[in-house]
Amino acid sequence: EDGIRDECTSLVGSEMCIRDRVAMARNAIQFQKGLSLQSFVKQYGSEEQCEQVLYRLRWPQGFVCPECGNTTGCALHSRKIYQCHKCHHQTSLTAGTLFHGTKLALTQWFLAIYLLTQRKQSLSALQLSRDLGVKYDTAWRMKHKLMQVMLERGRQDTLGDRIEIDDAYLGGEMPGKRGRGAHHKTPFIAAVETTQDGRPMKLHLRRVAGFQQREIARYASASLVPGSIVFSDGLACFAAVKTAGCRHVPIVTGSGRTAARHPTFKWVNTLLGNVKTALTGTFHAIREKHVPRYLAEFEYRFNRRFDLPAMIERLAYVALRTPPMPQRLLSLAEQWG
């Protein structure tokens, strides 16, 4: 009896240790220090500091001519340009990048990046215009350019191992047909990669044309690692993940609160609730063609939540490798994420 009692005590203790470690890991993420506004001003508060950061991010090994690839050149400080010693091509620090031709100070761009990456909730263009002291149209273009960078960067991320997937819609209640296929609502899928002990690692929020097998197959082939185990509800279209070499485990959950509380889909349901709260609590309306960008913004922040301060320079790094994005390209937004 003493042996059995000791074994039970040991098992209970081990279970509590695992539970404590999981709780500590969650708290480490949830309560980690971001970059305070005071620290941000110290690092990026002047134009010169921002220029130095962009130079380091664009040319880590020193100047490289974008025309001929030569690695020697000189800076013409009077015009803030760099000239190649070999072909004499002249370029600015921001030429050919997302910041190309901007009339705004780099400090305003970095402040916009800070505001969009360090908060859990999204930020409207109106609030951004007030924070930066610029016109609404200017703030809208800045925000959408940065969200497009997040969208394009997020396409490179893939999910693997254990994946929870579900269907969802964005849009308010409108008269007419309800549920799947309803008008005035934007369909998208949410997929979460979790560890075996139940911790969420990465998130995908991708706009789709509808919940048909061809759409799920398109997403799975581009974004899921073959051999992954995908858990979904009983919606038939999710069986298409098998075309990408994934194992599909459908679980019929019913509807309403019973489905929302099913333990297999804990994290995908939790994050879907957070997404909808973040978007509907910030924006009065989102144009359908821009939905992929707004989803990508939430996805980008979540997937890089483990190191909040680094998110600023990571986004600036990708922006420096993104071609210029004029207004006409922002308006011709892609329909699918």
Salt bridges, closest charged atoms under 4 A:
ASP2 OD1 - ARG5 NH1 2.76
GLU15 OE2 - ARG19 NH2 2.86
GLU51 OE2 - LYS80 NZ 3.15
ASP157 OD1 - ARG153 NH1 3.41
ASP157 OD2 - ARG304 NH2 3.44
GLU164 OE2 - ARG162 NH1 2.83
ASP167 OD2 - ARG180 NH2 2.83
GLU173 OE2 - LYS185 NZ 3.94
ASP197 OD2 - ARG199 NE 3.58
GLU215 OE1 - ARG218 NH2 3.13
GLU288 OE2 - ARG207 NH2 3.13
GLU297 OE1 - LYS143 NZ 3.22
GLU297 OE2 - ARG301 NH1 2.87
GLU299 OE2 - ARG206 NH2 2.90
GLU313 OE2 - ARG56 NH2 3.14
GLU334 OE1 - ARG155 NH2 2.87
